[in-house]
Amino acid sequence: MTEISPLSPAQPWVKSDLPLQEARARAAAVALEASFLSEMLKSAGFGSQVNSFSGGAGEDHFASFHRDAIARRMVAAGGLGMAEQFFKSMMEAKDGT
């Protein structure tokens, strides 16, 4: 299984020399954007059963894993830019500004 790093070099605002606290804040910001996108995909009906032959309750149960994986890939590809805003807000709160 391929692991997607929350600090993907495809995002221009990612720096490799971040202190540990900033790296954790950035990872949390990326996870928050992925969670938001996953919920938006769910609201849009992504992964819902098309008909009675789609897979039943088992498919419904595991559809959330698929939505989460898609959302993480979307963020790794640049997402909506929310992660950067979340990160900036966390750093401002940390600095007290």
C-alpha positions, 0 to 999 in steps of 0.5 A: 500500500502506498503511503501518502506523506502529509508533507508532499513536495508537490506543495510549494509551501512545504519546507523540509527544514521545519522545526518539529512543532511546525511540522506537526502543525502542518500535518494537522492542517493537512489532515483537517483539510483531508477530513473536510474534503472527505465529508464533502465527498460524502455529502456529494454522494461519492461512494454511495450505492447506485442500486441494490446490486452495488454491494450492500451494507459491506460496501456502505461500511467501507466506502468511508475508507475509499472517500478518505483515501481520495481526500488525502490524494486530493490534498497531496495534489494541492487540494483547495489550499485550506491546509495552508490557511489552517497552518498559518492560523495555528502559527499565528495562535502559537505566536500570539498575534 
